[in-house]
Amino acid sequence: MKKLKEASTEEKIKEAARRVFTEKGYSGTRTRDIAQEAGINLALLNYYFRSKQKLFEEVMLEKVIKLFGLLSPVFYNSDSNLEEKFEEIANLYIDMLLENPTLPTFVLSELAKGHFAIEIPLKEMITNSVLADQIKKQNPDIDPIQFLFSLLGLVVFPFIGKPAFRQFGLTTETDFTKLMQARRRLIPVWATAILHS
């Protein structure tokens, strides 16, 4: 029973940390803010997580995995062709980002500030993948990493730019969701066009 309670308290702290770090960033967050959000005292937070940095690293690792972890199964799937992979990447990311619209901005901002260092062998994951082989076969002149930058830019950038798009009157919340639903169909078309250019 004690183990269950500890797991529950630890998860409650992490959930509070996710909310506070996402709202305030690493620099703007105090451990006191997290304890207050979790409804616990500061001593209990320190018992589970010795430092703000340790708690932040756990939260960031979860968020980075959420942002980039969708790719590996798609990259290494030898049963799907390129067009199917493009559709799957577009659908997975659009679904995930509609549910977590601040995720890319938070992760990229905190990585840029140097608050979190993580070694993800993304380059090797790309270059050794079935996806890379399929891209090279389709168009040997296109670097698979360059192609992935373009593909992820098509999916992720609208979510990063959303606050500006809304501020400048380019979209509303409802219109943005409709635009993202339309991109499910458009991204595979655009990605295929890049390969044939």
GINORUR-V462627 format. One record per residue. NEAR is the number of other C-alpha atoms within 10 Angstrom. Layout:
BEGIN
NEAR + NEAR
END
This chain:
BEGIN
6 + 7 + 8 + 9 + 10 + 12 + 13 + 12 + 17 + 18 + 13 + 18 + 23 + 21 + 15 + 19 + 26 + 20 + 15 + 20 + 22 + 19 + 13 + 13 + 19 + 21 + 10 + 10 + 17 + 15 + 18 + 15 + 17 + 26 + 20 + 14 + 16 + 22 + 12 + 15 + 12 + 15 + 12 + 14 + 23 + 14 + 10 + 15 + 18 + 12 + 13 + 17 + 14 + 11 + 22 + 21 + 17 + 14 + 18 + 24 + 16 + 13 + 18 + 18 + 12 + 17 + 18 + 13 + 13 + 15 + 19 + 14 + 11 + 21 + 22 + 17 + 13 + 13 + 9 + 15 + 12 + 21 + 14 + 13 + 20 + 23 + 18 + 18 + 22 + 25 + 20 + 16 + 21 + 21 + 15 + 15 + 20 + 15 + 10 + 15 + 17 + 16 + 21 + 20 + 16 + 21 + 18 + 13 + 13 + 19 + 15 + 11 + 11 + 9 + 15 + 15 + 12 + 10 + 5 + 11 + 8 + 14 + 11 + 9 + 16 + 19 + 15 + 13 + 20 + 20 + 25 + 22 + 16 + 16 + 18 + 15 + 11 + 14 + 15 + 12 + 11 + 17 + 13 + 21 + 14 + 9 + 16 + 15 + 10 + 15 + 20 + 14 + 13 + 18 + 21 + 20 + 12 + 17 + 23 + 18 + 11 + 18 + 14 + 13 + 15 + 14 + 10 + 9 + 9 + 11 + 17 + 14 + 10 + 8 + 12 + 18 + 14 + 12 + 13 + 21 + 16 + 11 + 19 + 21 + 14 + 14 + 22 + 23 + 14 + 16 + 19 + 15 + 10 + 14 + 16 + 10 + 8
END
